[in-house]
Amino acid sequence: MKILGIYGGQDANGLTASLVKAVLSGVAAPATTEFVDLNQYQIRPDVSDQANPILDELEAKLKSADVWVLGTPTYFGTVAGQFKQLLDCMRHRMTRMTKEGDTLPGIFKDKHYVSVTSCFATALDNTFTHQTDATLVAIDKAMTAAGVHKIAELVLPHTWGMTTLPEAKINQAHALGTKLATFKKKDDETLKRYILLFGMIAIMALATMGIQQVLPGVATNFWWRYVSFVVIFFVLLACLLHYATFMRHKRR
């Protein structure tokens, strides 16, 4: 088992990089770790018929690792430039395109990752204003396209004026690193997704029928019962999807 930490930001000794390193320090033998500072690489996109040893090296590191710990501070509400450059330039290596223009997973399919970020906003502020969501979503979109599975998120809020990592956050990072060292690889989560989908639909249908019971005239009119079911079910589904895509992110 190899855990690869990749940091993309301005300061390789800063808080976000330190948080990535704290995760790696929690990894116990026989698992191994490596920390990569993207500031040490002049990353450029592939050009036809030209060698690209930097991307070749980074690709080899990514390919040899079982789990990636991807760290980037939240700058202006999204990922740092160094990290975005990696995602953009690795896009054609992480994914493959069909003749119809569909994006499919590439050589990193079925690997796993952890997202790590930070922001100036307090935990409470981040909970309501979602400062780090765009960063986490940007990482998720790239990893999903590449077929890489998510394990966890780690967020450090309220970094304004902070010079060292809080003890509680260090312990949290160490615990995550310990978990990664014994993580069981999941090659296919299709069955799990279908089971979750079935459970979601069953719960929403039950909730919809329960709400219908308190609406006057529903039980005696087929079309009123049908229309109310569709509307209520849609609202519940929209709320659930909003939670799944935004509210589920770590913010503290």
ABEGO torsion letter per residue (X at the ends): XBBBBBBBBABAABAAAAAAAAAAAABBOABBBBBBBAAABBBBBBBBGBBBAAAAAAAAAAAABABBBBBBBBBGGBBBAAAAAAAAAAAAAABBBBAAGBBBBBAABGBBBBBBBBBABBAAAAAAAGAAAAAAAAAAAAAAAAGBBBABBBBBBGABGBABBBAAAAAAAAAAAAAAAABBBBABAAAAAAAAAAAAAAAAAAAAAAAAAABBGAAABAAAAAAAAAAAAAAAAAAAAAAAAAAABBAX
